[in-house]
Amino acid sequence: MANPTFELIKELVPDYFYRSYGIIFRLKGYLKSIDFESKDELLKSIFFISIISIIGSLIIVPVYINLKINYSNGFFFALDTITTVFTYCGYAFIYHIIAKLLGGKGKFQETLIVVLSSFAYAPLWWLTGVPFVRIYYKFLMTEDLINTQFYDKINSCIQPLSEHPVYYIIMIIQSILLILYARTLYIGIQHIHNLKKISTFLVVFEGIIIWIMGEYYLNPYVTQYICKGFKF
């Protein structure tokens, strides 16, 4: 008799690659193929963002090693992944509320699937940002976030990097990836909420501003708590 868990994994793993390809290369056609009211589709979206989170952690394993964070502990990846899933579900809720306030017709599950799927570009973002991630995590492990000028100190360390041509290449690549992420959200939210162009733009713009604020003000505390808890 086939193992149900194994059969589920066999279905979900290929979906990760299919979803990534669909979001990046044939967005509109892929969105039309999704059954947004399906519970299976919701499960696949949650699995998708979980894999994205694990890939992000694997990309910065050298940073974990350098800072003596016990990344090999399976609970570390589990806690980091669960935190990521809940965080992005929270962002999806914000996008949904803004869309509803502007007359959106879609359901929360539909918004959630779009928002989680839109992070297909995240591994490329993290991969190009590794030089900055190392500085970010170094300060997370050594600074008191409440009583120090955390970002001022990070910026002072990044400043010398800005004198190197590679810095501008990375900034250009990350700017393009951010635009592609915003485009994915724009098309996805317009598809499910049937909003006018200006309303869809406002949903995406305001949602991204809130996302950036969350990453700036909230994420450092959560990340610091997790990483210090697994330091050798």
C-alpha positions as CSV (number, residue, x, y, z in Angstrom):
1,M,0.0,0.0,0.0
2,A,1.3,3.4,-1.0
3,N,2.4,5.8,1.8
4,P,0.0,8.9,1.7
5,T,2.8,11.2,2.9
6,F,5.2,10.0,0.2
7,E,2.5,10.3,-2.5
8,L,1.8,13.9,-1.4
9,I,5.5,14.8,-1.5
10,K,5.8,13.2,-5.0
11,E,3.1,15.7,-6.1
12,L,4.3,18.7,-4.2
13,V,8.0,18.7,-5.2
14,P,7.4,18.9,-9.0
15,D,4.8,21.6,-8.3
16,Y,7.5,23.8,-6.8
17,F,9.4,23.8,-10.1
18,Y,6.3,24.1,-12.2
19,R,5.0,27.0,-10.1
20,S,8.4,28.8,-10.3
21,Y,8.5,28.4,-14.0
22,G,4.9,29.6,-14.4
23,I,5.3,32.7,-12.3
24,I,8.6,33.7,-13.9
25,F,8.1,32.9,-17.5
26,R,4.3,32.6,-18.3
27,L,2.5,34.5,-15.5
28,K,-0.8,35.3,-17.0
29,G,-1.3,31.8,-18.5
30,Y,-0.3,30.2,-15.3
31,L,-2.7,32.3,-13.2
32,K,-5.6,31.3,-15.5
33,S,-4.7,27.6,-14.9
34,I,-5.0,27.8,-11.1
35,D,-8.1,26.7,-9.2
36,F,-7.9,29.4,-6.6
37,E,-10.7,27.9,-4.5
38,S,-9.0,24.5,-4.3
39,K,-7.6,23.4,-0.9
40,D,-5.0,21.4,-2.7
41,E,-3.8,24.6,-4.4
42,L,-3.6,26.3,-1.0
43,L,-1.5,23.4,0.3
44,K,0.8,23.6,-2.7
45,S,1.3,27.4,-2.2
46,I,2.2,26.9,1.5
47,F,4.6,24.1,0.5
48,F,6.0,26.4,-2.2
49,I,6.9,29.2,0.3
50,S,8.3,26.6,2.7
51,I,10.7,25.4,0.1
52,I,11.6,29.0,-0.7
53,S,12.4,29.6,2.9
54,I,14.6,26.5,3.1
55,I,16.4,27.5,-0.1
56,G,17.1,30.9,1.4
57,S,18.6,29.3,4.5
58,L,20.7,27.0,2.5
59,I,22.0,29.9,0.4
60,I,23.4,31.6,3.5
61,V,24.8,28.5,5.2
62,P,28.3,29.9,4.8
63,V,27.2,32.9,6.9
64,Y,25.8,30.5,9.6
65,I,29.1,28.6,9.7
66,N,31.1,31.8,10.0
67,L,28.9,33.1,12.9
68,K,28.8,29.7,14.6
69,I,25.0,29.2,14.3
70,N,23.9,25.6,14.6
71,Y,22.1,25.4,11.3
72,S,22.5,21.6,11.2
73,N,19.8,21.3,13.8
74,G,16.7,20.3,12.0
75,F,14.6,22.3,14.5
76,F,16.4,25.5,13.3
77,F,15.1,25.0,9.7
78,A,11.7,24.0,11.0
79,L,11.3,27.1,13.2
80,D,12.7,29.4,10.5
81,T,10.4,28.0,7.9
82,I,7.3,28.2,10.1
83,T,8.2,31.8,11.0
84,T,8.5,32.6,7.3
85,V,5.2,31.0,6.4
86,F,3.3,32.9,9.1
87,T,5.0,36.2,8.2
88,Y,4.1,35.9,4.5
89,C,0.6,34.8,5.4
90,G,0.4,38.0,7.5
91,Y,1.6,40.1,4.5
92,A,-1.1,38.4,2.3
93,F,-3.7,39.4,4.9
94,I,-2.6,43.0,4.6
95,Y,-2.7,42.9,0.8
96,H,-6.2,41.4,1.0
97,I,-7.5,44.0,3.4
98,I,-6.2,46.9,1.2
99,A,-7.8,45.2,-1.9
100,K,-11.1,44.8,-0.1
101,L,-11.1,48.5,1.0
102,L,-10.6,49.5,-2.6
103,G,-13.5,47.3,-3.8
104,G,-11.7,43.9,-4.5
105,K,-13.9,40.9,-5.2
106,G,-11.5,38.1,-4.4
107,K,-11.4,35.8,-1.4
108,F,-8.6,35.7,1.2
109,Q,-7.5,32.2,0.0
110,E,-7.1,33.6,-3.5
111,T,-5.0,36.5,-2.3
112,L,-2.9,34.2,-0.2
113,I,-2.1,31.9,-3.1
114,V,-1.1,34.9,-5.3
115,V,1.1,36.5,-2.6
116,L,2.9,33.3,-1.6
117,S,3.5,32.4,-5.3
118,S,4.9,35.8,-6.0
119,F,8.0,35.0,-3.9
120,A,9.3,32.8,-6.7
121,Y,12.0,35.5,-7.3
122,A,13.2,35.4,-3.6
123,P,16.0,32.8,-4.0
124,L,17.6,35.0,-6.7
125,W,17.2,38.0,-4.4
126,W,19.0,36.3,-1.6
127,L,21.7,34.8,-3.8
128,T,22.7,38.2,-5.1
129,G,22.5,39.7,-1.7
130,V,24.8,37.3,0.2
131,P,27.6,39.9,0.7
132,F,25.1,42.2,2.5
133,V,23.5,39.3,4.4
134,R,26.8,38.4,6.0
135,I,27.1,42.0,7.4
136,Y,23.5,42.0,8.5
137,Y,23.7,38.7,10.4
138,K,27.1,39.7,12.0
139,F,25.4,42.7,13.6
140,L,22.3,40.7,14.5
141,M,24.5,38.4,16.6
142,T,26.5,41.1,18.3
143,E,24.2,44.2,18.8
144,D,21.4,45.1,21.1
145,L,18.7,46.1,18.5
146,I,16.8,48.3,21.0
147,N,19.7,50.4,22.4
148,T,22.0,50.8,19.3
149,Q,21.8,52.5,15.9
150,F,21.5,49.1,14.2
151,Y,21.1,50.2,10.6
152,D,23.5,53.1,10.9
153,K,26.2,50.6,11.8
154,I,25.3,48.3,9.0
155,N,25.3,51.1,6.5
156,S,28.8,52.2,7.7
157,C,30.1,48.7,6.9
158,I,28.3,48.6,3.5
159,Q,29.6,52.0,2.5
160,P,33.1,50.7,1.5
161,L,31.4,48.1,-0.7
162,S,29.7,50.9,-2.7
163,E,33.0,51.9,-4.1
164,H,33.3,48.6,-6.0
165,P,31.5,48.2,-9.4
166,V,30.0,44.9,-8.3
167,Y,27.9,46.8,-5.7
168,Y,26.1,48.6,-8.5
169,I,25.6,45.4,-10.5
170,I,24.0,43.8,-7.4
171,M,21.8,46.9,-6.8
172,I,20.6,46.8,-10.4
173,I,19.8,43.1,-10.3
174,Q,17.9,43.4,-7.0
175,S,16.0,46.4,-8.3
176,I,14.9,44.4,-11.3
177,L,13.9,41.5,-9.1
178,L,11.8,43.9,-6.9
179,I,10.1,45.2,-10.0
180,L,9.3,41.7,-11.2
181,Y,7.9,40.8,-7.8
182,A,5.7,43.9,-7.9
183,R,4.6,43.0,-11.4
184,T,3.6,39.5,-10.3
185,L,1.6,40.9,-7.4
186,Y,0.0,43.5,-9.7
187,I,-1.2,41.0,-12.3
188,G,-2.2,38.4,-9.7
189,I,-4.2,40.8,-7.6
190,Q,-5.9,42.4,-10.6
191,H,-6.8,38.9,-11.8
192,I,-8.5,37.7,-8.6
193,H,-10.0,41.0,-7.4
194,N,-11.0,42.5,-10.7
195,L,-9.9,46.0,-9.7
196,K,-9.2,49.0,-11.9
197,K,-5.5,49.6,-12.8
198,I,-5.0,52.5,-10.3
199,S,-6.7,50.6,-7.5
200,T,-4.5,47.6,-8.2
201,F,-1.4,49.8,-8.2
202,L,-2.4,51.3,-4.8
203,V,-2.8,47.8,-3.3
204,V,0.6,46.7,-4.5
205,F,2.3,50.0,-3.6
206,E,0.9,50.2,-0.1
207,G,1.4,46.5,0.5
208,I,5.1,46.6,-0.5
209,I,5.6,49.7,1.7
210,I,4.2,47.8,4.6
211,W,6.3,44.7,3.7
212,I,9.5,46.8,3.6
213,M,8.6,48.3,7.0
214,G,8.0,44.9,8.4
215,E,11.3,43.6,7.1
216,Y,13.0,46.8,8.5
217,Y,11.5,47.1,11.9
218,L,10.2,43.6,12.8
219,N,12.2,41.0,11.0
220,P,15.6,41.8,12.7
221,Y,14.1,41.0,16.1
222,V,12.6,37.7,15.0
223,T,15.8,36.7,13.1
224,Q,18.0,37.6,16.1
225,Y,15.9,35.6,18.5
226,I,16.1,32.5,16.3
227,C,19.8,32.8,15.5
228,K,21.0,33.5,19.0
229,G,18.9,30.5,20.2
230,F,21.0,28.2,18.0
231,K,24.4,29.7,18.5
232,F,27.1,27.2,19.5
